[in-house]
Amino acid sequence: MKTLAILAPVVVLMAAAPAFAMDVDTGKLTGVNSQTATVTLDNGRQYTLQHPSQLLGVMPGEQVIVTYQGKTAVGFTDDPAQFESASSPAP
């Protein structure tokens, strides 16, 4: 009986885990709309940001990483890979 009492909360948490699943997308920004808080990537996907303040200073052409759930971007940042190639010496 003690085993059941210990395992029950674990089973509940494991069952809820898929509800929190998030995906990641990367690409170059082709569109930024601060009125609707949306961004469009060069792959054609469009996301609405949860926090429109993340769009401050964002310009089309930037390489970004978007963490999203459905069509909502919950995380949005510059892709650091776009800066690495510029600073590495030529072969």
N, C-alpha and C positions, 0 to 999 in steps of 0.2 A: 504494500500500500504506500510506503514511503517513496518508492521508486516512481510510482504514478504521480504523486504530489510534486516530485522534483521535475519530471519530464513534461508535465502538462504545460507549464509556462513556456518551455522551450518549443514545444510543438506549436503553440499559438504564435510565437514570434516568427518561427519559420514559415508559417502559413501566411503571415502578413508581409513577409519580405518582398514578394513580387510587386506589391502595391507601391513600394518605394523605389523601384528600379528606374534608373535614369540612363540615358544614352549620351554619347558624345559625338559631335560633328565638327569638322574643321573645314575651312575654306576661306576664300578671299571675299570680302564684303563687296557686293555690287550695288547694294541699296541700303540706306539708313533713313528711317522715317521717325523723327522725334515726336511728331504729332500722335502717331499710333503706337509708338514704342516698338516698332518692328525692324528687323534686319533681314536682308536677303543675301544668301551666299551664292557664289558662282556656280554651285551645283543646282541652283533653282529653289532650294529649300528656304522657307521663310519662317521666322520665329518671332514671337511676341515676348518681350522681356518683362519679367515680374517687377523689376526695379528700373524704371525708365531713366533714372539718374546715371545708370551705367553707360548711357549713350553720350555723355558729355565728352567732347573731344574726339569722338569716334568719326573716322572718315572712310568713305568707300575706297577700296584698294588695299586696306589692311588685312593681313592674314589673322584669323581669329579661331578660337576654340569655343564652342558653344556646348554647355551641358544642358540637356533638355529633357522634358517629360511631356510627351504628346507634342503639341505645337508651342509649348511655353518654355522659354529659356530661363532656367533657374540659375545659371552661371554663364558668364560671358567675359572673355579675356583675350588679350593679344596672344598670338602664338609665338613663343620665344624662338622657334625655329627660323622665323623670317629674319632674325637679327644675327643668327649664328653664321650663316653663309657669308654675310658681308664682312665679318671680322676675321674669318679664317684666311690664312695666307694661300695664295694660288699655288697649285702643284708644280 
